[in-house]
């Protein structure tokens, strides 16, 4: 039986999102493969995490495309982005807390591409007058990633209902990011 690499990575992401200290043996078991098979494809934890990073960047870039970020106003684009991010929120939650991915000279350039595209939406919202200008687009981008990750963990732990994922993130983010209209 052929191993589906992406399926193994998704099983690893699901496990590591819940238990970041999981061993390679536990990852193999969660993926339904033997430890030797896992090690043939991923020499160790670092190689597995880097493969998860590549998958996560690809998945999030695809979500950005599906969200049609250049259409409509920035607020609607952000709502679509949160909705499109939901299926891979666990993976993003794991990756944004994996410090080794953001240290040293080996930072994947994909993160900069993602940050630039998301920040551009916030900047557009600021230019349109819908998003506060006293909060930088960079900070709002980081806040969005943090909210997606936090909500993914809360859903995984059963502390919040999965059906509320999009609502909770967009209401908190946009409620704090929107420019107040003076009456």
N, C-alpha and C positions, 0 to 999 in steps of 0.2 A: 504494500500500500504506500503510495507516494505521500510525502509530507507536504502539506499546504503551508508554506512559510508564513504567509500573512495570518492564517488561522492560528498557528503556533504563537506568533507575535501578539495577536489579540488575546489569546488565553494568558500569555505572560503578563500583558498589560493589566488585564482584569485582576490577576492574582497580586501583582506588585502594587497596584493601586490600593488594594486592601491591606497588603502586608509587604511593606517595602524591604523587609529583611529576609524575604523568602529565599531559600537556597535554590540552586540549579536543579536539584532533585525534585523539589516541590514544583518548580516551573514545569519540568518535564511531565510530572504526574498530572498537573492541571491541563497541560496541552494534550494529554493522552498519548504520549510517546515515551520511549525509553530515554534514560539519561545519556546513553552513548549516542543516540540519534540527535539529541539536543546539542551535545558537544561537537558533533560533526559539523553542524550548521553554525554554531556560535561557540567559539573557543572558550569563552568564559563570560562572566557577568558583564564585563565592560563591553564586549562585542554584542551581547544581547541588548544592553541598554542603548548602544549606538544604532543598532538595527531598529529598535523601538523608536528612537528619535527620528530616523529616516521615515518610518511609517507614519509617525505622528505629524511630521511636517507635510508629507504628501496628503494625508487625510485633511489636515487643517487648510492647506492650500485649495483642495477640492471643495471644502465647505465655503471658503471665501468666494470661489467661483460660483457655486450654486446660490450664494446669498445675493448675487448681483449687486455688489457694493456701490457701483456707479449709478444705479437707478434710484429714482425717487429722492426723498430727502434723507439726510444722514440718520435720523431717528428710525425711520422704517428700515433702512439698510442694516442698522445695528440689531433691530428685532429679528430680521431674517438671519443675520449672522449667528445670533444665539441659538435660534432654532436649528440651523444647519450644523452647529457645533455639538449639539446634544448627543448624537450617536457615538461620538468619539471623546466625550467629555472625560471619561475615566482615563483614557490614554493621555490627554492633555494634562489632567490633574497630576498624574505620575511624573510626566516629563518636566513640568515647570518647577517641581520640587527636587529634581535630581541634580544636585549642585555640580556634579562632575561634568555635566553638559555645558556649563557656563563658566568654567574656569580655564585659565591658560590660553594657549594659542589655537586650540583645536575646536573653537566654537563653530558649529555648523552655520554656514551663511544663510541657510534657510530661515533661521530665526529672524535675521535682519529683514528678509523679504516679507515675512509675515507681519512683523512689527510695522514696517513701512506701509503696508496695505491697510492695516487696521487703523493706524495713526492718521492716515489720509482721510478716513471716514470721519474721525473726530474733528480733524482740522476743517473739513468741509462743513460739518455741523456748527463749528464755531463761526466760520465765515457767513453761514446762513442765519446766524443769530439764535440757533436752537440749543447750542451747547455752550456752557460757561467758558469764558475765555481766561478765567483766573486759574484754571486747572490745565496743565499742559496735556497735549494729545498723547505724549509718551506716558504720562502718569495714568491717563484714562485707559490706555491700552493695557498697561500692567494690571490695573484694577479689574478690567474685563476678564483677563486671564485668571486672576485670583478668584473672582466670583464664579467663573465656570468651574474651576477646580474645587472650590469649597462646596458648591452645590452638588457636584458629582459625588464627593465624599459623603455628604449628608444623605443623598439618595441611596448610595450603596449601603450605608449604615442603617437605613430605614428611618432616619430621623425626620425626613421630609418626603412627601409623595412625589414620585417621578413626574406625575402630570403637572406639577407646579414648577418644574425646572425653569422653563422659559419665563414664566411670569415673575418668579422671584428674582431672577437675575436682571431682567430688563427693568422692572420697577425700581429695584434698589439702585442700579447703575444710572438709569435715566432720571430717576427722582432726585439723585444727588448731582447729576451732571447737567441737567437742564438749567438754562438761565431763567431766573425768576422774572416773571412779568409783573411790573409794578402797576398797581391799580390806582 
